[in-house]
Amino acid sequence: MTEQRIREELSKTLSQDPNNYSRIMELSSKLASFDKDNVRFSVDAGVIDRLGTELVARQETAVSELVKNSYDADALKVILKFEDSDSIGGTLFIEDDGLGMTKEQLVNGFMRISSTDKLRNPLSERYNRKRAGQKGIGRFAVQRLGEKLTITTQTLENDFALVLTINWNKYQGDVDLINITNKIITTPKRKEEGTILKIEGLKDRWTQAAIKRIYRYVSEIIQPFPLSELEENKNSSDEIIDPGFKTVFKKLDNNKSIIIADESKMIYDHALAEIDGWIDDKGLGIYSIKSELLGIEEYGEIGSDPDDMSIPFSQLKKVRFKAYYYIYNKGLIPKMHETNIKNLSKVSGGIRLYRNGFRVLPYGEPKNDWLKLDASANQRSFLPVHSNNNFFGFVELTDTEKVFNETSSREGLMENEALIQLQNFIYRTIMTSVIKVAEVRNVKIVSGQQKEGKLYEKIEVRIKDIAHTLEALDLELEKEEGSLQIKRKRRKKIQKLKKDIEQVAKLHKEETGKMLKEKSMLRVLSSVGITIGQFIHEVRDYVSSMESDVKFLLEKLRSDAVLTERLLILDKNITTFKSYTSYFDNVISQNVIRELIPIEIQNRAEYFWKSIHNDALKSDIKFEIPIRNGAYLYTRPMHPSEWSSILFNFYTNAKKAIKRTEKPGEIKIECGLSDNNIYLEFSDTGDGISEENEEKIFDEFFTTTSPNTLEEIDSSNEITGTGLGLKIVKDIVSSYKGSIQVVSPKEGFNTCIRVEIPKATDKELDDYGL
């Protein structure tokens, strides 16, 4: 088309169709190409596709940029819904309750490539959030994700919504970008304010695993959920405090909506305890510890000085933190979630820090120990687990007065008194909570401490004082160069620490030795007493059988055929009896030995089976040789007779349970290694354990087999239940830092009890020549 022809066509369009802006733009662009003296840049429409691919290579990055845009729009919440996304071609809805966009913002912001809006306005309009999204990358993120975009957006100022639809397939090569148009229409508002992105024709599959991945990716950047309540400052500017930002990821399948990921769905619902801390108006630290599982709900105060809880934190204001506490491998987390949470803790565990809603690195990154939790756990000053991997949490700083400032390199906050006080407050709150959980669980807090009795009551208060003193000392030593006042304070704390340790040592010296010896002896004697009781019962049956056989032989001596048959039966009974006597003779002999040695649990189980399986056959119980799942299954040093008591208790309980079914039964033992524990699982096909009794069976004097009268004892062939057997078994296991619990039965069985004992260390094996 010639220059003259273009001029004529442009003039005709302007006069006859003046609202056909697309045609006018197209003709104007063509006319400009005849300008001989000036050269202009032109943009090929295919640049949209190339930029989308190059700037946003990963699907996770694309979605995170759109979530950041919602954050920058001062949204409180954004919901992402993936519809029919298991295969390519699905739909993604991103809906937020942010400020929305006016037409001017939509045209000159979203539709303008390389917009300078975020450079000119680095803070958000309502909450003064530091902008999280990359400059102008949002539109390319949308193009990277799908074939078609529909934006529906509304603001408080307007009484209508704007709808813009973009078909990205129109942006192909060899077409001038300026000549592609997208229509904006107005519709009734769907809500007061906010934006909805509908992305159709998704270019990637979005499985549940991929959705969880993007949730974790986003949650690392933006504070996961608010701790402060929405409130207005009472200053003259009436500034509104940022209430935080929440993301929810859903999946729509067959019109059914399923929440895939939010802050509670991922991990928080399965925490053992929830720890909250905040600074009140007076500068005092307030904390709460809650645990539904352990029945804990406690509040307390934390002062700046461990020795005087009434002294406030002079530099801390508008500080809140939340931490979720987990203890692994103790049956305190549902099995189906424990592995995932444990693995996630390796990359996301610890306490992160958010300043004015935005992440401050490197706090909470893997191997970052800014609260000295790992250092404290490695020192073993306190035995309850409290490493970074045992926590998921974050600190929320609302720092409008800029008390906390980032370093010039943007790596962390400047080391000042405010940061030291913050570390002090959070560490001591966490340790107070950890100690409280340990107390309720009745586990040791320091090495050598007993779990009950007067020693525990005396030591409890002292341990807390030591915890606070150690923490304060640890934080102050971080600051190697300090004023004379700081050095004096340090020396004072060191002197107090020494006195506390001396007092604890004195308590140990007074009580520990005698109590340990007495308790160990009582446990051994109790286990032997129960073993002998069981033995006497079994011997009674065998003696009765042998007496009957002898009497029968005396009466029927003349019948050779019958005599031969009865002699065979007698021989079998005597053989079984000898196995029993040999087994119990060995048990009694072991009690003479006071030395603890590592026990190869499979060998111990096989020896037990060898002694007992004939009795099992006699009782119509199938009992195969124990199954070995692993080699070299040595427990930490134990008393040899203790496993005899454990196994015999399990066996006799299983016999009674099977007998109550009035059917043939089966017993199964499996041994193996799990993490750093040696385990033994004892299964039977008896009448099972009711859910309400699963925990009670380990309580003292709890039994379901006690007779009501002396006559019943004589007439019953059941072993009389004392309610002490499994209590002693639990005490044995717990004394070696092991665990025992009723677990889900294996296929074909009705009961399974699992015992775990820490495995022997290499040093322990070397010490015993194993």
C-alpha positions in Angstrom: 0.0 0.0 0.0 1.5 3.4 -1.0 1.9 6.3 1.3 -0.9 8.2 -0.5 -3.3 5.2 -0.3 -2.6 5.0 3.5 -3.3 8.7 4.0 -6.6 8.4 2.1 -7.6 5.3 4.1 -6.8 7.0 7.4 -8.7 10.2 6.4 -11.7 8.1 5.4 -11.6 6.1 8.7 -11.4 9.3 10.8 -14.4 10.8 9.1 -16.6 7.8 8.8 -15.6 5.5 11.7 -13.8 7.7 14.3 -14.2 5.2 17.1 -12.4 2.5 15.3 -9.2 3.1 17.3 -7.5 -0.2 16.3 -7.8 0.7 12.6 -6.6 4.2 13.2 -3.6 2.9 15.2 -2.7 0.4 12.5 -2.8 3.0 9.7 -0.9 5.5 11.7 1.8 3.0 12.4 2.1 2.1 8.7 2.2 5.8 7.8 5.0 6.4 10.3 7.2 3.9 8.4 7.4 6.4 5.5 9.2 8.9 7.7 12.7 9.2 6.1 14.3 11.3 8.8 13.2 9.5 12.0 13.4 5.9 13.1 11.2 4.3 15.7 11.3 1.1 17.7 8.6 -1.4 16.9 7.7 -4.4 19.0 6.8 -7.8 17.6 3.9 -9.4 19.5 5.9 -12.6 19.9 8.0 -10.8 22.5 5.2 -11.6 25.0 5.7 -15.3 24.6 9.5 -15.1 24.6 9.5 -12.9 27.8 7.1 -15.1 29.5 9.2 -18.2 28.9 12.6 -16.5 29.7 11.6 -14.4 32.7 9.3 -17.0 34.3 10.8 -20.4 33.5 9.2 -22.4 36.4 5.5 -22.7 37.1 6.1 -22.2 40.8 7.8 -18.8 40.1 4.8 -17.8 37.9 2.2 -18.5 40.6 4.3 -16.9 43.4 4.6 -13.6 41.4 0.8 -13.5 41.2 0.5 -14.1 44.9 3.0 -11.3 45.5 0.8 -9.0 43.4 -2.1 -9.7 45.8 0.2 -9.0 48.7 1.2 -5.7 47.1 -2.5 -4.9 46.6 -2.9 -5.0 50.4 -5.0 -8.1 50.4 -5.5 -9.9 53.7 -6.2 -13.2 51.9 -5.7 -14.8 48.6 -7.3 -18.1 47.5 -5.9 -20.2 44.6 -8.3 -22.8 43.2 -7.0 -25.3 40.6 -9.8 -26.9 38.6 -9.3 -30.1 36.5 -5.5 -29.5 36.9 -4.3 -33.1 36.9 -3.9 -32.8 33.2 -2.8 -29.9 30.9 -5.6 -27.6 30.0 -7.1 -27.0 33.5 -8.2 -23.6 35.0 -6.6 -21.6 37.8 -8.6 -19.0 39.8 -6.7 -16.5 41.9 -9.0 -14.4 44.1 -7.9 -11.7 46.6 -9.6 -9.1 48.8 -7.1 -6.4 48.0 -7.6 -2.8 46.8 -8.4 -3.8 43.2 -7.6 -1.7 40.1 -9.1 1.3 38.5 -9.3 1.5 34.7 -6.3 3.8 34.8 -4.3 1.4 36.9 -5.3 -1.5 34.7 -4.3 0.3 31.4 -1.2 2.1 32.6 -0.1 -0.6 35.1 -1.0 -4.1 34.1 -1.2 -3.5 30.3 2.0 -1.3 30.2 5.2 -3.3 29.8 8.0 -2.1 32.1 5.7 0.0 34.2 7.5 2.2 36.7 4.6 2.2 39.3 6.4 -0.1 41.7 9.6 2.0 41.4 7.7 5.2 42.1 5.7 3.7 44.9 7.9 1.1 46.7 5.3 0.9 49.6 1.7 -0.3 49.3 -1.1 2.2 49.6 -3.0 0.9 52.7 -0.6 -1.0 54.9 2.8 0.4 53.7 4.0 -3.0 52.8 7.3 -3.2 51.1 6.5 -4.4 47.6 7.2 -8.1 47.1 6.5 -8.5 43.4 9.2 -8.1 40.8 8.7 -5.0 38.7 6.3 -5.7 35.8 6.7 -9.5 35.8 3.1 -10.3 36.7 1.6 -10.2 33.2 4.4 -12.5 31.9 3.7 -14.9 34.8 0.1 -15.1 33.6 1.1 -15.8 30.0 3.5 -18.5 31.2 0.7 -20.3 33.1 -2.2 -20.5 30.6 -3.7 -19.6 27.2 -6.3 -17.2 28.3 -6.7 -14.6 31.1 -9.8 -13.0 32.4 -9.3 -10.2 35.0 -12.3 -9.1 37.1 -11.4 -6.2 39.4 -13.3 -3.7 41.6 -12.4 -0.9 43.9 -14.2 0.8 46.8 -14.5 4.1 44.8 -16.4 2.6 41.9 -19.8 0.9 41.9 -19.0 -1.4 39.0 -16.4 -4.0 38.2 -14.0 -4.0 35.2 -13.5 -7.2 33.2 -10.6 -7.6 30.8 -10.0 -10.7 28.7 -6.7 -11.5 27.0 -6.2 -14.4 24.6 -2.4 -15.0 24.7 -2.6 -17.0 21.4 -3.1 -13.7 19.6 0.4 -12.6 20.5 2.2 -14.4 17.7 5.2 -13.4 15.7 5.1 -11.1 12.7 2.4 -8.9 14.2 3.0 -5.5 15.6 2.3 -5.5 19.4 0.5 -2.2 19.2 -2.1 -3.6 16.8 -3.5 -6.3 19.1 -6.4 -5.1 21.2 -8.1 -6.4 24.3 -11.6 -5.3 25.3 -12.5 -3.9 28.7 -16.1 -4.0 29.8 -18.0 -3.0 32.9 -20.2 -5.4 35.0 -22.0 -5.3 38.3 -19.6 -5.7 41.3 -19.2 -9.2 42.8 -17.8 -7.8 46.0 -16.6 -4.5 47.6 -13.0 -4.7 46.4 -10.5 -7.1 45.1 -9.3 -8.9 42.0 -10.0 -12.3 40.5 -7.7 -13.8 37.8 -9.2 -16.7 35.8 -6.4 -18.4 33.9 -7.7 -21.0 31.4 -5.9 -23.6 29.3 -3.1 -24.2 31.9 0.1 -25.2 30.2 1.3 -27.5 33.1 -0.2 -30.2 35.2 -0.9 -29.2 38.8 -1.0 -32.3 41.1 -1.5 -32.0 44.9 2.3 -32.4 45.3 3.0 -29.5 43.0 0.4 -27.3 44.8 2.0 -28.1 48.1 5.4 -27.1 46.6 4.2 -23.7 45.6 2.6 -23.2 49.0 5.9 -23.8 50.7 7.7 -21.6 48.1 5.3 -18.7 48.8 5.2 -19.1 52.6 9.0 -18.7 52.7 8.7 -15.2 51.3 5.6 -13.7 52.9 4.6 -14.0 56.6 2.2 -17.0 56.7 -0.5 -15.4 58.8 -1.0 -12.5 61.1 -0.4 -12.5 64.8 -1.6 -9.0 65.6 -5.2 -8.0 65.5 -6.3 -5.4 63.0 -6.1 -2.1 64.9 -5.6 1.6 64.3 -2.8 3.6 65.8 -3.9 6.3 68.1 -1.4 8.8 66.6 -2.4 11.8 64.5 -1.9 10.0 61.2 -4.4 7.2 62.0 -2.0 4.7 60.4 -3.5 1.2 60.1 -1.4 -1.7 61.3 -0.8 -4.4 58.7 -2.9 -7.4 59.9 -0.8 -9.9 57.8 -1.4 -12.0 54.7 -2.9 -15.5 54.3 -2.8 -17.9 51.4 -5.1 -20.9 50.8 -4.6 -23.4 48.0 -7.6 -25.5 46.8 -8.2 -28.1 44.2 -11.6 -28.5 42.4 -12.4 -32.0 41.2 -15.9 -33.0 40.0 -17.3 -29.8 41.6 -15.8 -30.8 45.0 -13.4 -28.3 46.6 -10.6 -29.7 48.7 -8.1 -27.5 50.7 -4.7 -28.7 49.7 -2.6 -26.3 51.6 -2.9 -23.6 54.2 -1.1 -22.8 57.4 -3.0 -25.4 59.5 -3.4 -28.1 56.7 0.3 -28.4 56.1 1.8 -29.0 59.6 0.4 -27.0 62.4 -2.6 -29.2 63.2 -0.2 -31.9 64.3 2.0 -30.0 66.7 2.5 -31.3 70.3 2.4 -27.8 71.7 1.7 -24.3 70.5 3.8 -21.5 72.0 2.8 -17.8 71.8 4.7 -14.8 73.1 4.2 -11.1 72.9 5.3 -7.9 74.6 2.7 -6.0 76.5 2.3 -2.2 76.8 4.7 -2.1 79.8 7.5 -3.9 78.0 7.0 -7.2 79.8 7.0 -10.5 77.9 3.8 -12.6 78.1 3.7 -16.2 76.9 1.2 -19.0 76.6 1.7 -22.7 76.2 -1.1 -24.9 74.9 -1.3 -28.6 74.2 -4.5 -30.5 73.7 -2.7 -33.8 73.7 -1.0 -33.2 77.1 -3.8 -31.0 78.6 -1.6 -27.9 79.0 -2.9 -24.4 79.0 -0.6 -22.1 80.9 0.3 -18.4 80.8 3.3 -16.6 82.3 5.6 -13.6 82.3 9.1 -13.2 81.1 11.2 -10.2 82.2 14.3 -8.7 80.8 16.3 -10.0 83.8 16.1 -13.8 84.5 16.5 -13.1 88.2 13.7 -10.4 88.3 10.7 -11.0 86.1 9.3 -7.6 86.8 12.0 -5.7 84.8 10.6 -4.9 81.3 12.4 -5.2 77.9 13.3 -1.6 77.2 13.8 -1.9 73.5 10.9 -4.3 72.5 7.5 -3.1 71.3 4.9 -4.6 69.0 6.7 -8.0 69.0 4.8 -11.2 68.7 5.9 -14.7 67.9 4.4 -18.2 67.5 6.1 -21.5 67.5 4.8 -25.0 67.0 6.7 -27.7 69.0 7.2 -31.3 67.7 8.8 -34.3 69.3 9.6 -37.1 66.8 9.6 -40.9 67.1 7.6 -40.9 70.4 4.2 -41.6 69.0 3.2 -38.0 69.5 2.6 -37.3 65.8 0.2 -39.3 63.7 2.3 -41.8 61.7 0.8 -40.8 58.4 2.1 -37.2 58.9 5.2 -37.7 61.0 7.6 -38.6 58.1 6.5 -35.6 56.0 6.7 -33.2 58.9 10.2 -34.5 59.9 11.5 -34.2 56.4 10.0 -30.7 56.0 11.7 -29.7 59.3 15.1 -30.3 57.7 14.5 -27.5 55.2 11.9 -25.3 56.8 12.3 -25.9 60.6 13.2 -23.2 63.0 12.0 -19.7 63.8 11.8 -17.2 60.9 11.7 -13.5 61.3 9.3 -11.1 59.5 9.7 -7.3 59.8 6.7 -5.3 58.8 5.2 -8.4 57.1 8.3 -9.2 55.0 10.9 -11.9 55.5 14.3 -11.0 56.9 17.1 -13.4 55.9 18.9 -15.5 57.0 16.9 -16.0 60.2 15.2 -19.5 60.1 17.2 -20.7 57.1 18.8 -24.2 57.3 21.8 -24.2 59.6 21.0 -20.7 60.8 21.0 -20.9 64.6 20.1 -17.3 65.5 18.4 -18.3 68.7 21.1 -20.7 69.7 18.6 -23.6 70.0 20.9 -26.1 68.2 23.9 -25.0 70.3 21.9 -25.5 73.5 20.7 -28.9 72.4 24.2 -30.1 71.4 25.5 -29.1 74.8 23.0 -31.4 76.4 22.6 -29.0 79.3 18.9 -29.8 79.0 17.7 -33.2 77.9 14.3 -32.4 76.4 14.7 -32.0 72.6 14.7 -28.3 71.5 16.7 -28.1 68.3 15.6 -25.8 65.4 14.1 -28.9 63.7 11.7 -29.4 66.6 10.0 -26.1 65.8 8.1 -24.3 63.1 7.4 -20.7 63.8 8.0 -17.1 63.1 8.5 -13.7 64.8 6.4 -10.7 63.7 8.0 -7.3 64.2 5.9 -4.2 63.6 8.8 -1.8 63.4 7.4 1.6 62.4 10.0 3.3 64.6 12.9 1.5 62.9 14.3 0.1 66.1 15.5 -3.0 64.1 17.4 -2.1 60.9 18.8 -4.3 58.3 22.5 -4.4 57.6 23.8 -2.7 54.4 24.2 -6.1 52.8 20.5 -6.9 53.6 21.7 -10.1 55.4 20.2 -9.9 58.8 19.5 -7.1 61.3 22.1 -4.9 62.9 23.5 -6.2 66.1 22.1 -3.8 68.7 20.5 -4.0 72.2 17.0 -4.5 70.6 18.1 -7.6 68.8 19.8 -9.0 71.9 16.6 -8.5 73.9 14.5 -10.1 71.2 16.7 -13.2 71.2 16.6 -13.2 75.0 12.8 -13.1 75.1 12.2 -15.7 72.4 14.8 -18.2 73.6 13.7 -18.1 77.3 10.0 -18.4 76.3 10.7 -21.4 74.2 12.8 -23.1 76.9 10.2 -22.4 79.6 7.7 -24.1 77.3 9.9 -27.0 76.5 10.5 -27.6 80.3 6.8 -27.5 81.0 6.1 -30.1 78.3 8.8 -32.3 79.7 7.4 -32.0 83.2 3.9 -33.1 82.1 5.4 -35.9 80.1 7.5 -36.9 83.2 10.8 -37.0 81.2 14.2 -35.9 82.5 15.2 -32.3 82.2 18.8 -32.8 83.2 21.1 -35.8 83.3 20.8 -37.9 86.4 17.5 -36.5 87.4 14.8 -38.9 88.6 11.3 -38.6 87.3 9.4 -38.7 90.6 9.9 -38.3 94.4 11.4 -35.5 96.4 14.5 -35.1 94.3 12.4 -34.0 91.3 10.4 -31.5 93.4 13.6 -30.0 94.8 15.3 -29.8 91.4 12.5 -28.4 89.3 12.8 -24.8 90.4 16.6 -24.8 90.2 16.5 -26.1 86.7 14.4 -23.3 85.5 16.7 -20.7 87.1 19.7 -22.4 85.4 17.9 -22.3 82.1 17.3 -18.6 82.3 20.8 -17.8 83.5 22.5 -20.0 80.8 20.4 -18.3 78.1 21.2 -14.8 79.2 24.9 -15.7 79.5 24.8 -17.2 76.0 23.3 -14.1 74.4 25.7 -11.7 76.1 28.8 -13.7 75.3 27.8 -13.2 71.6 28.7 -9.6 72.0 32.4 -10.0 72.8 33.2 -6.4 73.1 31.0 -4.5 75.4 30.8 -1.8 78.0 32.1 -2.1 81.6 28.4 -2.4 82.7 27.9 -5.4 80.4 31.0 -7.1 81.6 30.0 -6.6 85.2 26.6 -8.0 84.5 28.2 -11.0 82.7 30.5 -11.7 85.7 27.4 -11.5 88.0 25.5 -14.0 86.0 28.5 -16.4 85.8 28.8 -16.3 89.6 25.1 -17.1 89.9 25.4 -19.9 87.4 28.2 -21.5 89.5 26.1 -21.4 92.7 23.1 -22.9 90.9 25.2 -25.8 89.5 26.8 -26.4 92.9 23.3 -26.6 94.5 22.1 -29.0 91.9 25.2 -31.2 92.3 24.6 -31.2 96.1 21.1 -32.4 95.6 22.3 -35.2 93.3 24.9 -36.3 95.8 22.4 -36.5 98.6 19.7 -38.4 96.8 20.6 -39.9 93.4 23.0 -42.7 94.4 20.6 -44.3 96.9 17.5 -43.9 94.9 19.1 -45.3 91.7 20.3 -48.4 93.5 17.0 -49.0 95.3 14.9 -48.4 92.2 17.0 -50.7 90.1 16.9 -53.5 92.7 13.1 -53.1 93.1 12.6 -53.3 89.4 14.7 -56.4 89.1 13.1 -58.1 92.1 9.6 -57.2 90.8 10.3 -58.6 87.4 11.7 -61.8 88.9 8.7 -62.1 91.3 6.2 -61.9 88.4 8.3 -64.3 86.3 8.3 -66.8 89.2 4.6 -66.4 89.7 4.0 -67.2 86.0 6.3 -70.1 86.3 4.5 -71.6 89.3 1.2 -71.5 87.4 2.7 -73.3 84.5 4.5 -75.9 86.6 1.2 -76.7 88.3 -0.4 -77.9 85.1 2.7 -79.9 84.1 3.0 -81.5 87.6 -0.7 -82.4 87.4 -0.3 -84.0 84.0 2.7 -86.0 85.1 1.0 -87.2 88.3 -1.9 -88.4 86.3 0.3 -90.2 83.9 2.2 -92.0 86.6 -1.1 -93.0 88.3 -2.4 -94.3 85.0 0.8 -96.3 84.4 0.5 -98.0 87.8 -3.1 -99.0 87.0 -2.5 -100.1 83.4 0.9 -101.6 83.6 -0.3 -104.8 82.0 -1.4 -103.2 78.8 1.7 -102.8 76.6 0.0 -100.9 73.8 -1.6 -98.3 76.1 1.6 -98.2 78.2 3.7 -97.3 75.1 1.3 -94.5 74.1 1.2 -93.0 77.6 4.9 -93.2 77.9 5.3 -91.1 74.7 2.9 -88.5 76.1 4.8 -88.4 79.4 8.1 -88.0 77.6 6.8 -85.0 75.7 5.5 -83.4 78.8 8.8 -83.9 80.6 10.7 -82.4 77.7 8.5 -79.3 77.8 8.9 -79.1 81.5 12.7 -79.3 81.2 12.6 -76.4 78.7 10.7 -74.4 81.2 13.0 -75.2 84.1 16.0 -74.4 82.0 14.6 -71.1 80.9 13.7 -70.0 84.4 16.9 -71.3 85.8 18.7 -69.0 83.4 16.5 -66.0 84.4 17.2 -66.5 88.1 20.9 -66.9 87.3 21.0 -63.6 85.4 19.7 -61.7 88.4 22.9 -62.5 90.2 24.7 -60.5 87.6 24.5 -56.8 88.3 26.4 -55.6 85.1 24.4 -54.1 82.3 25.3 -55.3 78.8 24.1 -54.6 75.3 21.4 -57.1 74.4 21.1 -58.6 70.9 17.3 -58.5 70.8 16.8 -61.1 68.0 18.9 -63.6 69.8 17.0 -63.0 73.0 13.7 -63.4 71.2 14.8 -66.6 69.5 16.0 -68.1 72.9 12.6 -67.2 74.4 10.8 -68.9 71.4 13.0 -72.0 71.8 11.9 -72.4 75.4 8.2 -71.5 74.9 7.1 -72.8 71.5 6.3 -76.3 72.8 4.0 -74.8 75.3 2.4 -72.7 72.6 1.7 -75.9 70.5 0.2 -77.5 73.6 -2.2 -74.5 73.9 -3.1 -74.8 70.2 -1.2 -71.6 69.4 0.9 -71.2 66.2 4.2 -69.6 67.2 6.9 -69.4 64.5 10.5 -68.4 65.0 10.8 -64.6 65.4 11.3 -62.6 62.2 14.6 -60.6 61.9 14.4 -57.3 60.0 18.1 -56.2 60.1 21.4 -57.4 61.5 23.4 -56.6 64.7 20.3 -55.5 66.7 22.0 -54.5 69.9 20.2 -52.3 72.4 21.9 -50.0 74.8 23.3 -51.8 77.9 20.4 -53.5 79.9 20.0 -56.1 82.6 19.8 -59.5 80.9 16.8 -60.7 82.9 14.7 -57.7 82.0 14.0 -59.0 78.5 13.0 -62.3 79.9 10.3 -60.5 82.0 9.1 -58.4 79.1 8.7 -61.3 76.7 7.1 -63.6 79.2 4.6 -60.9 80.2 3.7 -60.4 76.6 3.3 -64.2 76.1 1.1 -64.9 79.1 -1.1 -62.0 78.2 -1.4 -63.2 74.7 -2.3 -66.7 75.9 -5.1 -65.4 78.0 -6.4 -63.2 75.2 -6.4 -66.1 72.7 -8.0 -68.5 75.2 -10.9 -66.0 75.6 -11.6 -66.3 71.8 -12.1 -70.1 72.3 -10.3 -70.6 68.9 -6.8 -71.7 67.9 -4.5 -68.7 67.9 -1.2 -67.3 66.6 1.7 -65.3 68.1 4.3 -63.4 66.0 7.4 -61.6 67.0 9.4 -59.2 64.8 12.6 -57.4 65.5 14.4 -54.7 63.6 16.0 -51.3 63.5 14.1 -48.0 63.0 16.2 -44.7 63.0 18.3 -45.0 66.1 16.1 -47.5 67.9 15.9 -51.3 68.1 12.3 -52.4 68.1 10.4 -55.6 68.9 6.7 -56.0 67.9 4.7 -58.7 69.7 1.4 -59.6 67.9 -1.4 -62.1 68.8 -4.8 -63.1 67.5 -6.5 -62.8 70.9 -9.6 -60.8 71.6 -7.8 -57.5 71.3 -7.5 -54.4 73.5 -10.3 -51.9 73.5 -9.4 -48.3 72.5 -10.1 -47.0 76.0 -7.8 -49.5 77.6 -4.8 -49.0 75.2 -3.2 -46.6 77.6 -4.6 -48.0 80.8 -3.0 -51.4 80.4 0.4 -49.9 81.4 -1.0 -48.4 84.6 -0.3 -50.1 87.9 -3.0 -52.5 89.2 -5.0 -52.3 86.0 -6.1 -55.8 85.1 -9.0 -57.5 83.4 -8.3 -61.0 84.8 -8.4 -60.6 88.6 -10.8 -63.1 90.3 -13.4 -61.9 92.7 -13.0 -64.7 95.4 -10.5 -67.2 96.7 -12.6 -70.0 95.3 -12.3 -68.6 91.8 -8.5 -68.6 92.2 -8.5 -72.3 92.9 -11.0 -73.3 90.3 -9.8 -71.1 87.5 -7.1 -72.2 85.1 -6.4 -68.5 84.3 -3.3 -66.8 85.5 -4.3 -64.4 88.2 -3.9 -60.8 87.1 -2.1 -58.4 89.5 -2.1 -55.4 87.2 1.7 -54.9 87.7 3.1 -56.9 84.8 2.9 -54.3 82.0 3.5 -51.5 84.4 6.9 -53.0 85.3 7.5 -53.7 81.6 6.8 -50.0 80.8 9.1 -48.9 83.7 11.9 -51.1 82.3 11.5 -49.7 78.9 11.2 -46.1 80.0 14.3 -46.3 82.2 16.4 -46.9 79.1 14.7 -43.9 77.3 12.7 -46.3 75.2 9.0 -46.4 74.4 6.2 -48.9 74.5 2.8 -48.6 73.0 -0.1 -50.4 71.5 0.1 -49.9 67.7 -2.2 -50.8 64.8 -2.3 -54.6 64.5 -0.8 -56.3 61.5 -3.0 -58.1 59.0 -4.5 -61.2 60.5 -3.8 -60.2 64.1 -5.9 -58.3 66.7 -3.2 -56.8 69.0 0.4 -55.5 68.5 2.6 -54.0 71.2 5.7 -52.3 70.0 8.8 -51.7 72.2 11.6 -49.4 71.1 15.0 -49.2 72.9 17.8 -46.9 71.7 20.4 -48.9 69.9 23.9 -49.4 71.3 26.5 -46.8 70.3 29.7 -47.8 68.7 31.5 -46.9 71.9 29.3 -49.2 74.0 29.8 -52.0 71.5 33.5 -51.5 71.7 33.5 -51.4 75.5 31.8 -54.8 75.6 33.9 -56.3 72.8 30.9 -56.6 70.5 
